[in-house]
């Protein structure tokens, strides 16, 4: 059995309404979504998870 991971998206936006809309749309398409409202926090998350 092949285990296929969900595609991952890091969404960076400081407008909660934009995050809500995109999370809803992309979540229904099967993406795993991480959210950051600040660029610095997004970069720290990338470093922490080891993803580029």
VOGU-3710 file (C-alpha; in Angstrom, 3 decimals, decimal comma):
1> xxxxxxxxxx> 0,000/0,000/0,000  1,382/3,389/-0,993  1,079/6,213/1,545  0,733/9,484/-0,337  1,158/12,581/1,817  -1,080/15,556/1,302  0,553/18,440/-0,564  1,557/21,151/1,896  1,048/24,904/1,608  2,394/27,642/3,865
11> xxxxxxxxxx> -0,013/30,554/3,607  1,308/33,968/4,705  -1,197/36,806/4,928  -2,046/39,432/7,519  -5,729/39,589/6,582  -7,791/36,977/8,462  -10,573/37,031/5,841  -8,101/36,045/3,113  -6,768/33,208/5,252  -10,286/31,929/5,957
21> xxxxxxxxxx> -11,280/31,910/2,281  -8,104/30,229/1,074  -8,076/27,715/3,928  -11,642/26,731/3,046  -10,953/26,367/-0,682  -7,581/24,646/-0,410  -8,644/22,446/2,491  -11,447/21,012/0,393  -8,907/20,303/-2,362  -6,896/18,103/0,012
31> xxxxxxxxxx> -3,982/20,377/0,904  -2,381/20,434/4,345  -2,239/24,113/5,265  0,000/25,972/7,683  -0,745/29,630/8,325  1,360/32,576/9,389  0,241/36,180/9,641  3,811/37,530/9,601  6,712/36,945/7,246  9,232/36,541/10,063
41> xxxxxxxxxx> 7,086/33,851/11,700  6,718/32,067/8,356  10,490/31,979/7,910  10,931/30,630/11,434  8,376/27,891/10,701  10,257/26,926/7,552  13,525/26,693/9,500  11,851/24,658/12,263  10,332/22,130/9,867  13,377/21,962/7,600
51> xx> 11,382/22,710/4,454  12,403/25,121/1,747
//
